[in-house]
Each structure stands twice: as C-alpha cells, then as structure tokens.
Amino acid sequence: MTIAIIGTGSIGSAIANDLANSNEEILLVNTHQEKAEQLAQTLGNNFSAVTADVALQKADILILSIWFAEQMQFINNNFKALADKIIIDPSNPIAFDENGNVYKNLPDKTAAGEILQQLLPISASYVKAFGTLQASSLSDSAHLDPKAILYYYSAKAEAKNSIEVLINAAGFKAEAVELADGKTLDLEVGGRLHELGGLGKVPFE
C-alpha cells in the first residue's frame, strides 16, 4: 500500500511516527512543505514529502489528519481525484475559543463523519479511524504489550483488511465497530468509544 498523511500536525505526525517501522510507502503532505520534509528525514527511507497532487495520484489510502473544516474543503477541491481511494478520517469536530477552551463546533447529535461521508465520491471508501485516542496517546500507547485498542468504522467491508493491516502496523489492535446508518458519534470526542468520552482512558486488549 501507498499511504498519504495529509497534514503533519499533532495527529498526523503521531501516526507517521507510529508507522516508522512499517514497510509501507508513506507520503507526507503539509501546506508548509518544509515541515513535511523535516519529518520525513527523521523517519526513514520509506517516507517522503510530496505535494497534495502527487499524494492524490500515488496513494491508495489517504489519512486526512487536518481540521474538520479543512477536510471538507480538501474533499471539495479534489473530489474527482478521491474516487476509488480509501479515505481515513481521524477528525473530531472541535475548535478553540478566544480563551483557548475546546468546544464542539457541530450540534450535539451531529457527527463529523456523517457529513464527510456524504461529501465523498460514491466509489471512495470512508473509514473513521485513528481518532478515538488523543495525539499524545497515539504516541505513547503504540507498540506496547498488551496492545492498546483503536476502534474504527469502515463504510465498506472491502476496506477493512487494508485498515486492519495499517492499524496493526502502527502498533495497535484494530477493532471494527458496527454503526447504525454510519453514525460516527461513538468514535468522536465525547462518544462512547473515545478516550475523552465514554472510555475515559486508553483501552487495552
């Protein structure tokens, strides 16, 4: 597989570091390409910094580790190029107020994942993954024994094998979740299967 991580902030860089010992080709994209280049240089020969256009051309899987509003814009700008791709959404619909406090920027019963699924081409495979743990836990809980669990939802069954290979390579145990009507609230901040929600901690097998 060729994997593109779109955005190398706290979540994207944590995922990249977790995959440092994998055998997959991993493309890093950042609006400030020098940041992606610096990260790629620290992680090994299977990492490279590329433009978004190159990532869209080469990658089988795209991890959209950018803010929810930026995800919507990215999908809108690259709609045709996302056809037949596996799109991983680790996002949570949160923002910061003027005092630095976190708040949810969607109505309580509205999930970011529901909106993103509707925006994607019908041939794309939407996956909610890598978002049930905060960035620090993605870094600190990878490659432990016993393994920390990453819950995920796949809108299409055929994407599950690829996602489980990827999650396992990142050093976690993958656990699929069945969600009625594709509702992803359980996997987002405050949800039943989120570290900052019903779980209240990092889950282990």
C-alpha positions as CSV (number, residue, x, y, z in Angstrom):
1,M,0.0,0.0,0.0
2,T,1.0,3.6,-0.5
3,I,-0.3,5.8,2.3
4,A,-0.6,9.6,2.3
5,I,-0.9,11.5,5.5
6,I,-2.4,14.9,4.7
7,G,-1.4,17.2,7.5
8,T,1.6,16.7,9.8
9,G,0.4,18.4,12.9
10,S,0.0,16.6,16.2
11,I,-2.2,13.8,14.9
12,G,-0.5,13.4,11.6
13,S,3.0,13.3,13.0
14,A,1.9,10.9,15.7
15,I,0.5,8.5,13.1
16,A,3.7,8.9,11.0
17,N,5.9,8.1,13.9
18,D,3.8,5.1,14.8
19,L,4.4,3.8,11.3
20,A,8.1,4.4,11.3
21,N,9.0,0.7,11.2
22,S,6.4,-0.3,8.7
23,N,7.2,-1.5,5.2
24,E,4.6,0.7,3.5
25,E,5.5,3.7,1.3
26,I,4.3,6.8,3.2
27,L,3.8,10.2,1.7
28,L,3.7,13.3,3.9
29,V,1.8,16.4,2.9
30,N,1.8,19.8,4.6
31,T,0.9,23.3,3.3
32,H,4.4,24.2,4.6
33,Q,6.3,21.5,2.7
34,E,9.5,22.1,4.7
35,K,7.7,20.8,7.8
36,A,6.8,17.6,6.0
37,E,10.4,17.3,4.7
38,Q,11.8,17.6,8.2
39,L,9.5,14.9,9.5
40,A,10.3,12.6,6.6
41,Q,14.0,13.0,7.1
42,T,13.7,11.8,10.7
43,L,11.6,8.7,9.9
44,G,13.3,6.7,7.2
45,N,13.6,5.9,3.6
46,N,10.0,4.8,3.1
47,F,8.8,8.4,4.0
48,S,8.8,11.3,1.6
49,A,7.4,14.8,1.5
50,V,5.2,15.4,-1.5
51,T,2.6,17.9,-2.8
52,A,-1.1,17.1,-2.4
53,D,-1.4,16.5,-6.1
54,V,1.3,13.8,-6.0
55,A,-0.3,12.2,-3.0
56,L,-3.6,12.0,-4.7
57,Q,-2.1,10.4,-7.8
58,K,0.0,7.8,-6.0
59,A,-1.7,6.9,-2.7
60,D,-4.2,4.1,-2.2
61,I,-5.1,5.4,1.3
62,L,-5.3,9.0,2.4
63,I,-5.4,9.9,6.1
64,L,-6.9,13.4,6.4
65,S,-5.2,14.5,9.6
66,I,-6.4,18.1,9.2
67,W,-9.2,20.1,10.9
68,F,-12.7,19.2,10.1
69,A,-13.4,22.4,8.1
70,E,-10.2,21.8,6.1
71,Q,-11.2,18.2,5.4
72,M,-14.4,19.5,3.8
73,Q,-12.5,21.9,1.7
74,F,-10.0,19.3,0.7
75,I,-12.7,16.9,-0.4
76,N,-14.5,19.7,-2.4
77,N,-11.2,20.7,-4.1
78,N,-10.2,17.2,-5.0
79,F,-13.5,15.4,-5.4
80,K,-12.7,13.5,-8.7
81,A,-9.2,12.5,-7.5
82,L,-10.7,10.8,-4.4
83,A,-12.6,8.3,-6.5
84,D,-11.8,4.7,-5.5
85,K,-9.5,5.8,-2.7
86,I,-9.7,4.7,0.9
87,I,-10.2,7.9,3.0
88,I,-9.4,7.7,6.7
89,D,-10.9,10.4,8.9
90,P,-9.4,10.8,12.4
91,S,-11.0,14.2,12.9
92,N,-13.1,15.5,15.8
93,P,-15.5,18.5,15.3
94,I,-13.8,20.7,17.8
95,A,-12.4,24.2,17.9
96,F,-10.9,26.7,20.4
97,D,-12.5,29.8,21.7
98,E,-10.7,33.1,22.3
99,N,-9.6,31.8,25.8
100,G,-8.2,28.6,24.4
101,N,-11.0,26.4,25.6
102,V,-12.1,23.5,23.5
103,Y,-15.7,23.3,22.2
104,K,-17.6,21.2,19.7
105,N,-18.4,23.1,16.6
106,L,-21.3,21.0,15.4
107,P,-24.7,20.3,17.1
108,D,-24.5,17.7,19.9
109,K,-26.1,14.9,17.9
110,T,-24.3,15.6,14.6
111,A,-21.1,13.7,13.8
112,A,-18.3,15.0,11.6
113,G,-18.1,11.6,10.0
114,E,-21.7,11.6,8.8
115,I,-21.1,14.9,6.9
116,L,-17.8,13.8,5.4
117,Q,-19.2,10.5,4.1
118,Q,-21.9,12.4,2.2
119,L,-19.2,14.7,0.5
120,L,-17.0,11.9,-0.8
121,P,-17.4,10.2,-4.3
122,I,-19.6,7.1,-4.1
123,S,-16.7,4.9,-5.1
124,A,-14.5,6.1,-2.3
125,S,-14.3,4.0,0.9
126,Y,-14.8,6.1,4.0
127,V,-13.1,4.9,7.3
128,K,-13.3,6.5,10.7
129,A,-10.0,5.6,12.4
130,F,-7.1,6.9,14.4
131,G,-9.4,9.4,16.2
132,T,-10.5,7.6,19.3
133,L,-7.2,8.5,21.1
134,Q,-5.8,12.0,21.5
135,A,-2.4,12.7,19.9
136,S,-0.4,12.2,23.0
137,S,-1.9,8.7,23.5
138,L,-1.4,7.8,19.8
139,S,2.3,8.5,20.5
140,D,2.6,7.0,24.0
141,S,0.4,3.9,23.6
142,A,1.8,2.5,20.3
143,H,3.7,-0.8,20.1
144,L,3.0,-1.8,23.7
145,D,2.3,-5.3,25.1
146,P,-0.6,-5.8,25.7
147,K,-1.7,-3.7,22.7
148,A,-3.8,-0.6,23.0
149,I,-7.1,-0.8,21.0
150,L,-8.0,1.5,18.2
151,Y,-11.7,1.3,17.3
152,Y,-12.6,2.0,13.7
153,Y,-15.6,2.1,11.4
154,S,-15.5,1.2,7.7
155,A,-18.4,2.2,5.5
156,K,-17.4,-0.6,3.0
157,A,-16.4,-4.1,4.1
158,E,-13.7,-4.4,1.4
159,A,-11.6,-1.7,3.0
160,K,-11.4,-3.5,6.4
161,N,-8.4,-5.7,5.6
162,S,-6.3,-2.8,4.5
163,I,-7.3,-0.7,7.5
164,E,-6.5,-3.5,10.0
165,V,-3.1,-4.0,8.4
166,L,-2.4,-0.3,8.8
167,I,-3.6,-0.1,12.4
168,N,-1.6,-3.2,13.3
169,A,1.5,-1.7,11.6
170,A,1.0,1.4,13.7
171,G,1.3,-0.7,16.9
172,F,-2.3,-1.1,17.9
173,K,-5.0,-3.7,17.9
174,A,-7.8,-2.9,15.4
175,E,-11.4,-3.4,16.5
176,A,-14.1,-2.8,14.0
177,V,-17.3,-1.2,15.2
178,E,-20.7,-1.6,13.5
179,L,-22.6,1.7,13.5
180,A,-26.3,2.0,12.6
181,D,-26.6,4.2,9.5
182,G,-23.0,5.1,9.5
183,K,-23.3,7.4,12.6
184,T,-19.9,8.0,13.9
185,L,-20.7,9.9,17.2
186,D,-19.5,6.9,19.2
187,L,-15.9,7.4,17.8
188,E,-15.7,11.2,18.2
189,V,-14.9,13.3,21.2
190,G,-17.4,12.7,24.0
191,G,-18.6,9.5,22.3
192,R,-19.0,6.0,23.8
193,L,-15.7,4.7,22.3
194,H,-13.5,7.8,22.7
195,E,-10.7,8.3,25.2
196,L,-12.2,11.7,26.0
197,G,-15.7,10.3,26.3
198,G,-17.2,7.1,27.5
199,L,-13.9,5.2,27.7
200,G,-12.2,7.8,29.9
201,K,-8.8,6.1,29.3
202,V,-6.7,4.3,26.7
203,P,-8.3,0.8,26.2
204,F,-6.1,-2.2,26.1
205,E,-6.8,-5.8,24.8
